[in-house]
């Protein structure tokens, strides 16, 4: 096992993403009555996926199959970035992410939903 920290001072692009995160967090907090519901979640994927995310950030939504790389069945909840609670146990390459959840909408397993169903919600979980 290895653990690495993404250092903000490494590049101007990373610093810009961090400033953007803080601005968006403030906007969601205003929309949600003062609480942006910021927390931590795991993103799991291949090592190449994680290296791309660290260097370029998350780029759009992905359509995830019901099977992961090992052929195990997972419940897919919509189309987007599948994140797991920070206390969830994952045994592959993972990236701990700071996330802005806002007002979370429940998305049932097998959903093709890729956006919140109304302006009341900010993310799905």
C-alpha positions in Angstrom: 0.0 0.0 0.0 1.2 3.5 -0.7 -0.3 6.9 0.3 0.3 10.1 -1.6 -0.8 13.7 -0.9 -1.9 16.0 -3.7 0.1 19.2 -3.0 -1.7 22.3 -4.1 1.5 24.3 -4.7 2.6 21.8 -7.4 0.9 23.7 -10.3 -1.1 26.7 -11.2 -3.9 24.5 -12.5 -4.3 22.7 -9.2 -4.4 26.0 -7.4 -7.1 27.2 -9.8 -9.2 24.1 -9.2 -8.9 24.6 -5.4 -10.0 28.3 -5.7 -12.9 27.2 -7.9 -13.9 24.6 -5.3 -14.0 27.2 -2.6 -16.0 29.6 -4.7 -18.5 26.8 -5.7 -18.7 25.7 -2.1 -19.7 29.3 -1.0 -22.3 29.4 -3.8 -23.9 26.1 -2.7 -23.8 27.2 0.9 -25.8 30.3 0.0 -28.3 28.3 -2.0 -28.7 25.8 0.9 -29.1 28.3 3.7 -25.5 28.4 4.9 -24.4 24.8 4.7 -22.7 23.4 1.5 -22.6 19.9 3.1 -18.9 19.5 2.3 -17.4 16.1 3.2 -15.0 13.4 2.0 -15.6 10.5 -0.3 -13.6 7.8 -2.0 -13.3 7.5 -5.8 -12.2 4.1 -7.0 -10.7 3.3 -10.3 -7.6 2.1 -12.2 -4.3 3.7 -11.5 -4.3 5.4 -14.9 -7.8 6.9 -14.1 -6.5 8.3 -10.8 -3.4 9.7 -12.3 -5.5 11.5 -15.0 -7.8 12.9 -12.3 -4.9 14.2 -10.2 -3.3 15.8 -13.2 -6.5 17.2 -15.0 -9.3 16.9 -12.5 -12.7 15.1 -13.0 -13.8 15.6 -16.6 -17.6 15.1 -17.0 -19.8 12.2 -16.2 -19.2 8.5 -16.9 -21.7 5.8 -17.6 -20.8 3.0 -15.2 -21.7 -0.6 -15.9 -23.3 -2.8 -13.3 -20.1 -4.9 -13.3 -16.8 -3.6 -12.1 -13.4 -4.6 -13.5 -13.4 -7.8 -11.5 -16.8 -8.9 -12.9 -18.4 -8.4 -9.5 -22.0 -7.0 -9.5 -22.3 -3.5 -8.1 -25.4 -1.4 -7.8 -25.2 1.6 -10.2 -27.0 4.7 -8.9 -27.4 6.9 -12.0 -24.8 8.2 -14.4 -21.9 10.2 -13.0 -19.0 9.9 -10.6 -19.5 7.0 -8.2 -18.2 8.0 -4.8 -18.2 6.1 -1.5 -18.4 7.3 2.1 -15.0 8.1 3.6 -15.4 5.2 6.0 -16.3 2.7 3.2 -13.7 -0.1 2.7 -12.3 -0.4 -0.9 -9.5 -2.7 -1.9 -8.3 -1.1 -5.2 -6.8 2.2 -6.2 -8.7 5.0 -4.5 -8.6 8.7 -4.3 -9.9 10.5 -1.2 -11.9 13.5 -2.5 -13.3 16.6 -0.8 -16.8 16.9 -2.2 -19.6 19.5 -2.1 -22.8 17.6 -1.7 -25.3 20.4 -1.0 -28.9 19.0 -0.8 -28.6 15.3 -1.7 -31.3 13.5 -3.6 -31.8 9.7 -3.2 -31.2 8.0 -6.6 -32.4 4.4 -6.9 -30.2 1.6 -8.1 -30.3 1.1 -11.9 -31.3 4.7 -12.5 -30.2 6.4 -15.8 -30.5 9.8 -14.0 -27.5 12.1 -14.6 -28.7 15.4 -13.1 -30.7 16.3 -10.1 -34.4 15.9 -10.7 -35.2 19.5 -9.6 -33.5 22.7 -8.5 -34.2 21.6 -4.9 -31.3 19.1 -5.2 -27.6 19.6 -5.9 -26.3 16.0 -6.0 -27.6 12.4 -5.9 -26.6 9.7 -3.5 
